[in-house]
Amino acid sequence: MKKYTALFLAAYGIGLATYPALTAQTPARRVIQPAKFPNTGLPYSPGIMVGDTLYLAGQLGRDPATTKIVPGGIEAETRQTLTNLREVLRAAGMDFGDVVSVTAYIVDFKDFDAYNKVYREFFQKDPPARATVGVSSLNQGGRVELQMIAVRTK
């Protein structure tokens, strides 16, 4: 995009010095791959850090050792999902206090109260913005998947 904007400006005789924001360096993109994390072999990164913002990929309640969904229903899956996401946050030098947005995908809204019970354990004060979306199914028969965005503010 920056290349095409520069070409457009040059075509009209406008120098980039007129628009210093276009010459600023884009923050580096860094993959966050925690050591203690379910390695599924799927083509995605658990987290991508750009500047002070961390984008966390959607995660299921997978056991890091087996990559299988943990047994025990929605509460166990939610706890494991949040534990896995905490590992990504820690690998980036962050914690749940840095999370600004969560998107939750849940298979059965009858599980919503049980899901929220566990969610509150991890976000006890000033929870992030959140959207909860009902879906017909998730990979491996999971009941909940969570995706997050965190911003380093400290």
C-alpha positions in Angstrom: 0.0 0.0 0.0 2.8 2.4 0.9 4.6 1.7 -2.4 1.5 2.5 -4.4 0.8 5.6 -2.4 4.3 6.8 -3.0 4.0 6.2 -6.7 0.7 8.1 -6.8 2.3 11.1 -5.0 5.3 11.0 -7.3 3.1 10.9 -10.4 1.5 14.2 -9.2 4.9 15.7 -8.2 4.3 15.5 -4.5 7.3 14.5 -2.4 7.1 12.0 0.4 8.6 14.6 2.7 5.2 16.2 2.6 3.7 13.1 4.3 6.2 11.9 6.9 3.9 9.2 8.1 4.4 7.4 4.8 8.2 7.2 5.4 8.0 5.9 8.9 9.0 2.3 9.5 6.3 -0.3 9.9 6.7 -2.1 13.2 8.3 -5.6 12.9 6.0 -8.6 12.7 7.1 -11.3 15.1 5.7 -14.8 15.6 5.0 -15.8 19.2 5.3 -19.6 19.7 5.3 -20.6 23.4 7.2 -23.8 24.3 4.3 -25.2 26.3 1.6 -25.2 23.7 -0.4 -27.7 21.7 1.6 -28.3 18.5 -1.1 -29.4 16.0 1.0 -29.0 12.9 -1.7 -26.8 11.4 -0.6 -23.8 9.3 -1.0 -20.9 11.8 0.9 -19.0 14.4 -0.4 -18.9 18.0 0.4 -15.3 18.2 1.6 -12.4 16.0 3.2 -9.4 17.6 3.2 -6.1 15.7 4.5 -3.2 17.7 2.7 -3.3 21.0 -0.2 -5.3 19.7 -0.5 -9.1 20.0 -3.0 -11.0 17.8 -3.8 -14.4 19.4 -5.1 -17.1 17.1 -8.4 -18.8 18.0 -7.7 -21.7 20.4 -9.6 -24.7 21.6 -9.2 -26.5 24.9 -6.4 -28.8 23.7 -4.1 -30.6 26.0 -0.6 -29.4 25.1 0.8 -32.9 25.4 -1.7 -34.8 23.3 -3.3 -31.9 21.3 -6.7 -33.6 22.0 -9.6 -31.7 23.5 -9.6 -32.1 27.2 -12.4 -34.2 28.7 -14.9 -32.7 31.2 -17.2 -30.5 29.1 -17.4 -26.7 28.6 -15.8 -25.7 32.0 -12.7 -27.9 31.4 -12.4 -26.8 27.8 -12.7 -23.1 28.7 -10.1 -23.4 31.4 -7.7 -25.2 29.1 -8.3 -22.7 26.3 -7.6 -19.8 28.6 -4.5 -21.6 30.0 -3.2 -22.1 26.5 -3.8 -18.5 25.6 -2.1 -17.4 28.8 1.1 -19.2 27.5 1.0 -17.1 24.3 0.5 -13.9 26.3 3.4 -14.9 28.6 5.7 -15.7 25.7 5.1 -12.1 24.5 5.7 -10.7 27.9 2.0 -9.9 28.5 -0.8 -11.1 30.7 -4.6 -11.1 30.8 -4.6 -7.5 31.9 -3.3 -6.6 28.4 -6.2 -8.2 26.6 -8.5 -5.7 25.0 -10.8 -7.8 22.9 -12.0 -11.4 22.9 -14.1 -13.2 20.3 -15.7 -16.4 21.7 -17.2 -19.1 19.5 -19.5 -21.4 21.5 -21.4 -24.5 20.1 -24.3 -24.6 22.6 -25.6 -21.5 24.5 -26.9 -23.8 27.2 -23.2 -23.9 28.2 -23.0 -20.1 28.4 -23.3 -19.7 32.2 -20.8 -22.5 32.8 -18.4 -20.9 30.2 -18.8 -17.5 31.9 -18.1 -19.0 35.3 -14.6 -20.1 34.2 -14.0 -17.0 32.1 -14.5 -14.8 35.2 -11.7 -16.7 36.9 -9.3 -15.3 34.3 -10.8 -11.9 33.9 -11.7 -10.9 37.5 -11.4 -7.1 37.1 -12.0 -4.8 34.1 -12.7 -7.6 31.5 -12.0 -6.9 27.9 -14.6 -6.1 25.2 -16.1 -9.4 24.0 -18.3 -10.9 21.3 -19.8 -14.3 21.7 -20.9 -16.1 18.5 -22.9 -19.3 18.3 -21.5 -21.8 15.9 -22.7 -25.2 14.7 -19.4 -27.0 15.3 -15.7 -26.6 16.0 -12.7 -28.6 15.1 -12.2 -31.9 17.0 -15.7 -31.6 18.5 -14.6 -28.6 20.7 -17.3 -26.7 22.5 -15.6 -23.3 22.8 -12.9 -21.4 20.9 -11.4 -18.1 21.9 -9.5 -15.5 19.9 -7.9 -12.4 21.5 -6.2 -9.1 20.8 -3.8 -7.7 23.5 -2.0 -4.4 23.7 1.0 -3.7 25.8 0.1 -0.6 27.9 2.7 -0.9 30.7 
